[in-house]
Amino acid sequence: MRRDVILVHGMWCRSEHLEPVAAPLREAGYRVHMPTLPFHEVSGREDVRDALGRASLLDYVDYVQGVIHQLNLPQPPIVLGHSMGGVIAQLLAARIDVQALILLTPAAPAGVLAINARTLRVFWRRLLRWNFWNQAHAMTAEQARRFAFTGLPVETMDALYPTLGMESGRALFEIACWPVDRRQAARLDPTRVRCPVFILGCEDDWLTPPDVVRKVAALYPQATLRIDADRGHWVIGDQRTEETMTTCIEWLEQTLETAG
């Protein structure tokens, strides 16, 4: 039976940014489903900007859970998340049955301190802005090149930046400032994530640094952790994405065969 994979994108992105990840999965025989999170298709429109700014991680998790429900799959899906999509995937796996989790440079859930010297250099201006938690925000071209696209060829950075959209200030607040989030939107019970977990971090990642990714992996005793040297955050479309997906597919086949 062919297995279904749900791909969950990260901040400022849409589903099409995960196409370099989706293609190898399709070639390996998986059915791939790529939802775009609410408001992200039209994030630059004035009439949706306020709603996007206030969108919660829980809204995103609810949406992906609804997509899975509507698909009426014959068996639980595999869920792969990148960056913010990684924490959405973890929250989802704590709610519903999931065959396996693949977390690529994932954001951390509440309880893991994600703010450090690296991430402060990226977000400090935004975090000090009053009411940022209700405002949509975008990366500048300089920020994207320096922090999101680290290590990519210049021509790739130049092509990618115009494709990025805006992101929810509420979601950023819930991830970065969870100690003061009264809703604790990013909190989960790690013991409820019972499926196999594969986690990839990268030494040159500014957005989800390797020490944060290691803390995420420590939440799950069953996790397989890999840290790549000389690589940044954009593992979904760099020179090593094909190699990464080969590793993920091999891990899936070995893990699910053993579990089955």
N, C-alpha and C positions, 0 to 999 in steps of 0.2 A: 504494500500500500504506500502510495506517495505521501510524504509528510508535508505539512503546511508550515511555512515560516512567516511570521509577522515581523516586519522591519519598522522600527520606530526611530525617526530622525531626531536631531538635536536642535539646540537654539539657533535661531535665525535661518533655519533650513526648511526644506520641503522634501517630499518623498523622493523626487527625482535626484536629489543629491546622493541617495543610496543606490543608484543604479549600478555603479561599479561593484557593489557588494551583492546586489541581486542577481546579476548576470551569471556568476559562477555557480550560485545556488540553483538557478534554473537549469544550467547545463548539467548539474549533478542529479537532476531529477526531482528537485523540490518544487512545490507550488509556493510562489512568493506573493505576499500581499503587502502593499506599501501605502498605508493610509497617511495622508497629510494632516497634521494636527489642526484643530480649529483655528480659523482666522489666518493661517499661514499662507494660503494660496493668494490672499489679497491683503497682506499685512501692511502694505504701503498706503492703502486707501484711507482717507480721512474718516470715512463713516464707520470703519471697523477698528480704528486705532485705540479708542477708549476701551472697547470691549477686550481687545487683545491685551492691553496694559493690565487689566484686572483679571485675566484668565489665570486660574490656579493650576498647579500640578494635578490636583484632584480632578479638575475638568478634563485634562489631557488623559489621565488614566481612565476616567469614565468613558471617554470617547473611544479609546482603543478597545476597552472591554466591550463596548457596544458593537464595534466593528466585528470583533470575534464572535459575539453572539449572533449577529446577523449572517455571518458566513455559515453557521450551522455545520461546523467541521465534524468529520467522523471520529476524530480523536483530538486530544489537546494539542495546541500548536507549540512549535518552537518559537521563542521570542528573541529577537536580536535588537539591541538598542545601542545607539551611539551618543555619547556625551549626555545631554539632558535626557535623551531617549533611553540611556542606560538606567537612570534612576526611575523613569517611568516603567521600564521593564521590570525592575525589582519590585516596585509597588504593585504592579499587576500580578507578578508571580506569588506575592503574599496573599492575593485575593482569590485567584482561580488556579485550576490545574494547568500546569505548563510542562511540556516534555523536557525542555532544556532551555537554559538561558545563555546567550552569548552577549557579553558586555564589552563594547569597544570604547576604550578611554572614557569610562562611565563617570557621570556625576555621582556624588555620594548621597545617601539618605541621611535624614536627621540622626544625630548621635555620632556622626563622623565629622570632625572639624575639618571643613574644606577650605577655610580661609588660611592662607599662609603667605610668605613673602612673594611667591610667584603670583598667586591669584589676586593679591592686593594690587600688584602693579597693573593688572588688567582692569580691575573693577572699582578701584577706590573712588574715582570721581563720581561714578554712577551711584555707589553706595552712600556717598555723602550728600547726594542731592535730595532735598526734601520731597517727600511723596513719590519717590522713584518706584515704590511698590505698587503704585496705581498707574504707571506710565509705560507705554511701549518704548522700546529703545533699540538702537541699531549700533553695530560696530562701525567705526570709521575705517577707511581703507588702510590706514597705517596700523590700526589695532588688528585688523584681520590678517594682514601680511605678517605682522610680528608674532601674534599670539595664536591664531587659528591655523594659519597656513604654513607654519614653521617648516622649513626644509623643502618646500615645493619649488619647482622652477618658477622664475619670475613671470613667464608667459602664462603659466597655469594660474598663478595668483591673480593676474590681471583679468583672466577670463572668468574666474570664480567669483570675484568680489561683487560684480553687478547682479549676480544671481541670489545673493543673500537678502533676506528681508528683515523685518523688525521682530522683536521678541517681547514677551510679557515681563513687565517689572515685578509683578506678583510672583511669578514662577522663580525669578532670580532671587527675590527676597526669601522665598520658602526654602530654597536650596542653601543660599549663602548665610542667611540670618536665622536659621531654625531655632537657636536658643530663645529668640524673642517672638517667634511665631506662635500666637495663641492657638491656632488651629493644628499646629504640628503636621502640616500637610505632607511633609516629606518623611514622616516617621513610619516605620514598618517593624514587624516582629520577624527577625531573620530566621527564626525556627520554623516559620510558616513557608519559607522557600525551600521546598523539599527536593526539587529537581537538580540534576547536574548543572554546574555553572562553569563557563569558560570566561575568563577575564583577561583583557589585553590592556596594558598600560605602556607608556612610552617615556623614556628618560628626558626628552626635550619638550615635553608637553607643558604649556603654561596654563591651560584652562582646567585640566584635571591632572595635576602633577602626579608623578609615580608614587610619592609617599601617601597621597590620598587614595590612589587606586589600591595600594597594598592594604590600607585600612578597610576598604570595601571588601577585598578578598577575605580578610580575616573574619568577616561576619559569617562566612559560609564555609564550614569545615570541609564540605564536599567540593569546593572550588578548585579549578585548575587555573593558576596564575602564570601569565607570561608578560615579561617586561622587555620591550624592544629598546635597544640602544640607538642613538643617533636618529631618532624619529620623533615627530611632533604629533599634534592632536588630530590632524586630518587623515586618519588611517583609512577613511572611506573612499579615498580617491587619490592616493599618492603612488609612488613608484613601487611600493611593496604590497599594495592591496591584494593583488592576485595571489601572492604567496601567503598572505594572512588568511584569505578565504580558503585556500587549499588546506591550511592547518585547521581551520574551523570545521570544514567539511569532514576531514579525517577524524577529528575529535568527535563530531556528531555520530559518525558511523560506528566508531569503536564504542562510544559511551552508550548509545541507544541499543546497539546490538547486545552489549553486556547486560543492560537493564531489561531488555526484552527476553 
